Amino acid sequence: MEMDPALLALRVGWAGFLGGVLSGAVIGLKFHRENWLGGYASRERRMVRLGHISFFGVGMICLFHGLTLKAIPHESGLAAVGAISLAVALVTMPTTCFLTAWKPCCRHGFFIPVLSAATGIVVQLLLLR
């Protein structure tokens, strides 16, 4: 059975929004504590906030990809590469942020979500030419 890249991108995008809401709920249990994770300006707290918001940001890119695929004719194989790349970015960006908050050396893993997101965006641009 063939995968519908538009439907995959839409599902992943909405799952990203859910991840953002759930991670925000967890973070919200502690944010009122001034020194939580070393205080508001600490690296740990910034990385946790970035992980939380990345669910929404990458999720939105996924939604735009899926909606664009629904609106224009496209080559299915290339569209699937874009959808899968963005799905990888959605999982790995918040994960890398949260891991970096825990262990600073995990920052070296940021190339994975960055290359994945860039690949998905380049694919979208190629589909729009």
Backbone as CSV, one residue per row, in Angstrom:
resi,resn,N_x,N_y,N_z,CA_x,CA_y,CA_z,C_x,C_y,C_z
1,MET,0.837,-1.184,0.000,0.000,0.000,0.000,0.880,1.245,0.000
2,GLU,0.539,2.190,-0.836,1.344,3.400,-0.973,0.944,4.450,0.070
3,MET,1.958,5.102,0.604,1.735,6.134,1.612,1.332,7.447,0.920
4,ASP,0.368,8.136,1.516,-0.017,9.464,1.037,0.824,10.490,1.789
5,PRO,1.806,11.121,1.118,2.700,12.049,1.821,1.968,13.246,2.433
6,ALA,0.906,13.704,1.788,0.154,14.838,2.332,-0.506,14.452,3.651
7,LEU,-1.112,13.277,3.686,-1.763,12.820,4.905,-0.740,12.579,6.010
8,LEU,0.412,12.015,5.654,1.479,11.819,6.647,1.903,13.160,7.237
9,ALA,2.147,14.144,6.380,2.586,15.462,6.857,1.527,16.103,7.757
10,LEU,0.255,15.964,7.389,-0.811,16.532,8.212,-0.896,15.834,9.567
11,ARG,-0.798,14.532,9.569,-0.839,13.789,10.838,0.336,14.151,11.737
12,VAL,1.509,14.210,11.144,2.712,14.550,11.912,2.609,15.979,12.452
13,GLY,2.111,16.887,11.639,1.951,18.268,12.087,1.021,18.377,13.283
14,TRP,-0.126,17.716,13.210,-1.055,17.760,14.342,-0.485,17.039,15.559
15,ALA,0.267,15.964,15.341,0.931,15.284,16.460,1.950,16.216,17.115
16,GLY,2.608,17.043,16.307,3.546,18.027,16.845,2.848,19.034,17.737
17,PHE,1.683,19.482,17.318,0.922,20.413,18.157,0.547,19.755,19.474
18,LEU,0.149,18.489,19.423,-0.167,17.765,20.656,1.066,17.652,21.542
19,GLY,2.221,17.350,20.945,3.476,17.300,21.708,3.791,18.631,22.364
20,GLY,3.514,19.723,21.664,3.743,21.047,22.231,2.837,21.328,23.414
21,VAL,1.580,20.953,23.284,0.634,21.167,24.386,1.010,20.320,25.594
22,LEU,1.322,19.039,25.360,1.653,18.148,26.475,2.962,18.540,27.148
23,SER,3.981,18.878,26.354,5.247,19.289,26.968,5.070,20.610,27.707
24,GLY,4.238,21.499,27.165,3.957,22.753,27.853,3.243,22.530,29.177
25,ALA,2.359,21.548,29.209,1.662,21.233,30.459,2.642,20.731,31.517
26,VAL,3.578,19.890,31.105,4.579,19.375,32.046,5.481,20.499,32.531
27,ILE,5.961,21.315,31.612,6.822,22.439,31.973,6.066,23.417,32.871
28,GLY,4.799,23.604,32.565,3.984,24.549,33.323,3.820,24.190,34.790
29,LEU,4.050,22.944,35.132,3.949,22.535,36.536,5.064,23.139,37.383
30,LYS,6.161,23.528,36.752,7.339,23.996,37.489,7.773,25.420,37.155
31,PHE,7.244,26.012,36.082,7.801,27.280,35.602,7.716,28.409,36.626
32,HIS,6.780,28.332,37.546,6.621,29.399,38.531,7.749,29.435,39.561
33,ARG,8.525,28.373,39.636,9.662,28.330,40.562,10.826,29.102,39.947
34,GLU,11.187,30.174,40.590,12.186,31.083,40.029,13.503,30.381,39.688
35,ASN,13.944,29.458,40.497,15.231,28.794,40.273,15.101,27.432,39.583
36,TRP,13.924,27.130,39.064,13.741,25.849,38.377,14.700,25.748,37.198
37,LEU,15.418,24.663,37.114,16.426,24.422,36.072,17.477,25.525,36.012
38,GLY,17.795,26.107,37.145,18.856,27.102,37.206,18.401,28.532,36.979
39,GLY,17.103,28.773,36.926,16.603,30.133,36.723,16.218,30.384,35.281
40,TYR,15.512,31.477,35.070,14.922,31.770,33.760,15.952,31.832,32.633
41,ALA,17.109,32.390,32.877,18.099,32.590,31.817,19.097,31.432,31.677
42,SER,18.932,30.379,32.463,19.905,29.276,32.406,19.806,28.521,31.081
43,ARG,20.909,27.917,30.690,20.946,27.117,29.469,19.923,25.999,29.536
44,GLU,19.813,25.343,30.667,18.888,24.222,30.805,17.446,24.654,30.553
45,ARG,17.066,25.754,31.175,15.686,26.214,31.027,15.422,26.719,29.605
46,ARG,16.398,27.389,29.007,16.234,27.849,27.619,16.063,26.660,26.678
47,MET,16.833,25.609,26.884,16.743,24.440,26.007,15.398,23.723,26.170
48,VAL,14.890,23.661,27.394,13.581,23.047,27.610,12.498,23.873,26.921
49,ARG,12.577,25.196,27.032,11.593,26.060,26.353,11.696,25.906,24.835
50,LEU,12.925,25.818,24.325,13.108,25.649,22.887,12.541,24.307,22.423
51,GLY,12.750,23.259,23.207,12.181,21.958,22.856,10.670,22.009,22.793
52,HIS,10.072,22.668,23.767,8.613,22.803,23.812,8.101,23.551,22.581
53,ILE,8.684,24.670,22.275,8.181,25.483,21.166,8.519,24.859,19.810
54,SER,9.568,24.034,19.755,9.923,23.400,18.481,8.847,22.418,18.025
55,PHE,8.113,21.838,18.971,6.982,20.987,18.574,6.005,21.786,17.708
56,PHE,5.706,23.017,18.137,4.761,23.846,17.385,5.367,24.322,16.064
57,GLY,6.619,24.773,16.100,7.248,25.309,14.891,7.405,24.267,13.799
58,VAL,7.971,23.127,14.133,8.159,22.090,13.115,6.805,21.489,12.737
59,GLY,5.902,21.396,13.713,4.553,20.915,13.403,3.865,21.806,12.384
60,MET,4.063,23.109,12.504,3.456,24.046,11.556,4.053,23.863,10.158
61,ILE,5.355,23.663,10.095,5.984,23.415,8.791,5.402,22.144,8.166
62,CYS,5.206,21.115,8.982,4.607,19.864,8.482,3.194,20.115,7.948
63,LEU,2.407,20.873,8.695,1.047,21.187,8.237,1.073,21.942,6.913
64,PHE,1.947,22.924,6.808,2.047,23.681,5.559,2.462,22.770,4.406
65,HIS,3.367,21.846,4.668,3.793,20.899,3.634,2.599,20.064,3.182
66,GLY,1.868,19.510,4.142,0.716,18.674,3.806,-0.363,19.445,3.058
67,LEU,-0.668,20.652,3.511,-1.693,21.459,2.844,-1.266,21.864,1.438
68,THR,0.019,22.166,1.272,0.528,22.515,-0.054,0.437,21.317,-0.986
69,LEU,0.756,20.130,-0.467,0.655,18.922,-1.294,-0.785,18.666,-1.726
70,LYS,-1.737,19.006,-0.872,-3.149,18.842,-1.227,-3.578,19.850,-2.294
71,ALA,-2.915,20.996,-2.332,-3.336,22.094,-3.207,-2.709,22.061,-4.592
72,ILE,-1.544,21.425,-4.742,-0.860,21.457,-6.036,-0.550,20.037,-6.499
73,PRO,-0.454,19.839,-7.808,0.007,18.531,-8.294,1.471,18.353,-7.911
74,HIS,1.847,17.137,-7.569,3.226,16.907,-7.130,3.672,15.501,-7.484
75,GLU,4.970,15.331,-7.465,5.569,14.021,-7.682,5.581,13.304,-6.339
76,SER,4.909,12.182,-6.252,4.668,11.499,-4.979,5.947,11.084,-4.252
77,GLY,6.919,10.574,-4.981,8.161,10.123,-4.348,8.905,11.257,-3.667
78,LEU,9.027,12.369,-4.359,9.709,13.527,-3.788,8.914,14.100,-2.617
79,ALA,7.604,14.135,-2.741,6.755,14.635,-1.658,6.897,13.755,-0.417
80,ALA,7.044,12.457,-0.613,7.227,11.531,0.509,8.557,11.792,1.211
81,VAL,9.602,12.079,0.447,10.899,12.414,1.045,10.751,13.640,1.942
82,GLY,10.025,14.639,1.463,9.798,15.837,2.260,9.020,15.547,3.534
83,ALA,7.946,14.770,3.415,7.111,14.455,4.580,7.891,13.655,5.623
84,ILE,8.658,12.686,5.167,9.445,11.863,6.098,10.547,12.694,6.744
85,SER,11.201,13.542,5.963,12.253,14.399,6.515,11.698,15.323,7.600
86,LEU,10.535,15.884,7.353,9.931,16.768,8.348,9.466,15.987,9.577
87,ALA,9.014,14.756,9.386,8.640,13.917,10.531,9.860,13.623,11.406
88,VAL,10.978,13.345,10.760,12.221,13.124,11.506,12.599,14.392,12.274
89,ALA,12.471,15.540,11.630,12.781,16.809,12.300,11.866,17.036,13.497
90,LEU,10.594,16.693,13.351,9.648,16.911,14.448,9.998,16.070,15.666
91,VAL,10.461,14.867,15.447,10.835,13.997,16.574,12.193,14.393,17.149
92,THR,13.142,14.680,16.283,14.511,14.873,16.762,14.807,16.276,17.300
93,MET,14.096,17.298,16.844,14.389,18.646,17.348,14.052,18.785,18.834
94,PRO,12.816,18.490,19.269,12.559,18.607,20.705,13.386,17.621,21.524
95,THR,13.585,16.427,20.984,14.389,15.430,21.703,15.798,15.948,21.933
96,THR,16.407,16.504,20.908,17.764,17.036,21.035,17.803,18.215,22.004
97,CYS,16.787,19.056,21.966,16.728,20.184,22.908,16.648,19.679,24.348
98,PHE,15.741,18.742,24.594,15.578,18.220,25.955,16.839,17.491,26.427
99,LEU,17.453,16.723,25.532,18.690,16.022,25.904,19.822,17.009,26.173
100,THR,19.884,18.093,25.411,20.918,19.108,25.615,20.730,19.822,26.944
101,ALA,19.476,20.001,27.364,19.222,20.583,28.687,19.777,19.671,29.777
102,TRP,19.723,18.371,29.533,20.185,17.383,30.511,21.698,17.202,30.443
103,LYS,22.226,17.016,29.238,23.659,16.807,29.005,24.113,17.735,27.886
104,PRO,24.902,18.754,28.200,25.305,19.739,27.186,25.966,19.135,25.945
105,CYS,26.631,18.004,26.085,27.314,17.413,24.928,26.325,16.929,23.863
106,CYS,25.070,16.797,24.205,24.059,16.366,23.237,23.801,17.418,22.170
107,ARG,24.306,18.630,22.366,24.115,19.693,21.378,24.718,19.311,20.025
108,HIS,25.682,18.399,20.058,26.311,17.968,18.808,25.340,17.196,17.917
109,GLY,24.200,16.799,18.466,23.194,16.090,17.675,22.253,16.989,16.903
110,PHE,22.376,18.310,17.043,21.460,19.224,16.372,21.542,19.159,14.849
111,PHE,22.614,18.622,14.315,22.692,18.534,12.860,21.597,17.621,12.311
112,ILE,21.128,16.668,13.089,20.095,15.737,12.601,18.771,16.464,12.353
113,PRO,18.187,17.148,13.359,16.931,17.841,13.048,17.101,18.998,12.076
114,VAL,18.240,19.657,12.101,18.450,20.785,11.187,18.525,20.295,9.742
115,LEU,19.286,19.245,9.486,19.364,18.710,8.123,18.029,18.121,7.682
116,SER,17.316,17.507,8.611,16.007,16.936,8.271,15.020,18.027,7.890
117,ALA,14.954,19.079,8.696,14.046,20.186,8.382,14.455,20.868,7.079
118,ALA,15.744,21.084,6.901,16.225,21.723,5.671,15.879,20.873,4.451
119,THR,16.022,19.562,4.567,15.675,18.670,3.457,14.195,18.793,3.115
120,GLY,13.341,18.776,4.140,11.907,18.911,3.896,11.553,20.223,3.236
121,ILE,12.196,21.294,3.641,11.910,22.609,3.067,12.429,22.699,1.632
122,VAL,13.613,22.159,1.384,14.153,22.164,0.016,13.250,21.338,-0.905
123,VAL,12.771,20.201,-0.418,11.842,19.390,-1.216,10.605,20.209,-1.555
124,GLN,10.064,20.916,-0.575,8.872,21.740,-0.830,9.159,22.787,-1.915
125,LEU,10.323,23.412,-1.820,10.688,24.404,-2.838,10.819,23.767,-4.227
126,LEU,11.363,22.565,-4.278,11.485,21.864,-5.560,10.109,21.512,-6.133
127,LEU,9.182,21.149,-5.252,7.828,20.819,-5.713,7.076,22.039,-6.218
128,LEU,7.455,23.208,-5.748,6.770,24.441,-6.131,7.353,25.095,-7.391
129,ARG,8.376,24.520,-7.953,8.983,25.176,-9.129,8.160,24.978,-10.359
